[in-house]
Amino acid sequence: MCETKTTGRWRGQRDGDGKMLSNQDLDMIAAYKYKPGAYTHLDNLLTPFWNWAVTLLPMWMAPNLVTFIGLAGTCLASLLVTSYSPGLEGETVPSWCSLLFALALFLYQTLDAIDGKQARRTNSSSPLGQLFDHGCDAAVKQGDTAV
């Protein structure tokens, strides 16, 4: 059982009506609004590039697909690096492999920056898409620290 509490009961425990979440919990989820942080200097510098890059995407392309493509590229690059250095401890990785990994990370950050723009452009933004995007960010960040 999780140790995190929500509205006075343990998460994963059903209330008297057999529901996992109360109506109050569901109302709070429905009222949630994402509030992004302030733009950094790098964000301001790269925004014109990102605005141009999103115009290269076809209108039929789902924002989650944009995110997934970036995630897949980063995962493949990570697998390649770990094939040369399974323990990631001092084994030599060819320079072309390191360059490919850096390129995959740049591609991921670009696709991560334009997936929201694509969602607004196609009028298809959703809380699920936001969750998928942030989940992929967390996965890439975790894999990034391992490599």
C-alpha positions in Angstrom: 0.0 0.0 0.0 1.3 3.5 -0.8 2.2 5.8 2.0 0.8 8.9 0.2 -2.5 10.1 1.6 -5.3 11.6 -0.4 -8.4 13.2 1.2 -8.1 11.2 4.4 -7.6 7.7 3.1 -4.8 5.7 1.6 -4.4 5.9 -2.1 -5.6 2.6 -3.6 -8.2 2.0 -0.9 -11.8 2.2 -2.0 -14.3 4.4 -0.1 -17.7 3.2 1.1 -19.2 3.6 -2.4 -16.5 1.4 -3.9 -14.9 4.3 -5.8 -11.2 4.9 -5.8 -11.6 8.7 -6.0 -14.3 10.7 -4.3 -16.4 13.3 -6.2 -14.3 16.0 -4.6 -11.1 14.4 -5.9 -12.6 14.2 -9.4 -13.6 17.9 -9.2 -10.1 18.8 -8.1 -8.6 16.9 -11.1 -11.1 18.6 -13.5 -10.2 22.0 -12.1 -6.4 21.5 -12.5 -4.6 24.0 -14.6 -1.0 23.7 -15.6 1.1 26.8 -14.8 4.5 26.8 -16.6 7.5 28.5 -15.1 9.1 31.6 -16.5 11.0 31.4 -19.7 14.8 31.2 -19.5 17.2 33.1 -21.7 17.8 29.9 -23.7 14.0 29.5 -24.2 13.8 33.0 -25.5 16.8 32.4 -27.8 15.4 29.1 -29.2 11.7 30.1 -29.5 12.0 31.4 -33.1 13.7 28.1 -34.1 10.9 26.1 -32.4 8.2 28.2 -34.0 9.8 27.5 -37.4 10.3 23.8 -36.6 6.6 23.2 -35.7 5.6 24.4 -39.2 7.5 21.4 -40.7 5.1 19.0 -38.9 2.0 17.9 -40.8 -1.3 18.9 -39.3 -2.4 15.3 -38.9 0.5 14.5 -36.6 -0.6 14.0 -33.0 1.4 15.9 -30.4 1.9 12.6 -28.5 3.4 11.1 -31.6 5.9 14.0 -31.7 6.8 13.3 -28.1 7.1 9.6 -28.7 9.4 10.0 -31.7 11.8 12.0 -29.5 11.6 9.5 -26.7 12.2 6.6 -29.1 15.3 8.3 -30.6 16.7 9.0 -27.1 16.1 5.4 -26.0 17.8 4.0 -29.1 20.8 6.2 -28.6 21.0 5.1 -25.0 20.9 1.5 -26.0 23.7 2.1 -28.5 25.9 3.8 -25.9 25.3 1.0 -23.3 26.2 -1.6 -26.0 29.6 -0.1 -26.1 29.9 0.5 -22.4 27.5 -1.8 -20.5 28.7 -0.6 -17.0 29.1 3.0 -18.1 32.3 2.9 -16.1 35.3 3.9 -18.0 34.8 1.8 -21.1 35.5 3.7 -24.3 32.5 4.8 -26.3 33.4 5.8 -29.9 33.2 9.5 -30.6 30.5 9.1 -33.3 28.4 7.3 -30.8 28.7 10.2 -28.3 27.9 12.6 -31.1 24.8 10.6 -32.0 23.7 10.6 -28.4 24.1 14.4 -28.2 22.1 14.7 -31.4 19.3 12.5 -30.1 19.1 14.7 -26.9 19.0 17.9 -29.1 16.2 16.3 -31.2 14.3 15.2 -28.1 14.5 18.7 -26.6 13.3 20.2 -29.8 10.4 17.8 -30.2 9.6 18.3 -26.5 9.4 22.1 -27.1 7.3 21.8 -30.2 4.8 19.1 -29.1 2.8 21.7 -27.1 2.9 24.1 -30.0 1.6 21.3 -32.3 -1.2 20.6 -29.8 -2.3 24.2 -29.8 -1.9 24.4 -33.6 -4.1 21.3 -34.1 -6.4 22.2 -31.2 -5.8 18.8 -29.6 -4.2 19.6 -26.2 -5.4 17.5 -23.4 -4.5 16.6 -19.8 -3.5 13.1 -20.9 -1.1 14.6 -23.5 0.4 16.8 -20.8 0.8 13.8 -18.5 2.4 11.8 -21.4 4.8 14.7 -22.2 5.9 15.1 -18.6 6.2 11.3 -18.1 8.5 11.1 -21.2 10.5 14.1 -19.8 11.0 12.2 -16.5 12.0 9.0 -18.4 14.6 10.9 -20.5 16.0 12.8 -17.6 16.4 9.5 -15.6 18.1 7.8 -18.6 20.2 10.9 -19.2 21.6 10.8 -15.7 22.5 7.1 -16.1 24.5 7.8 -19.3 
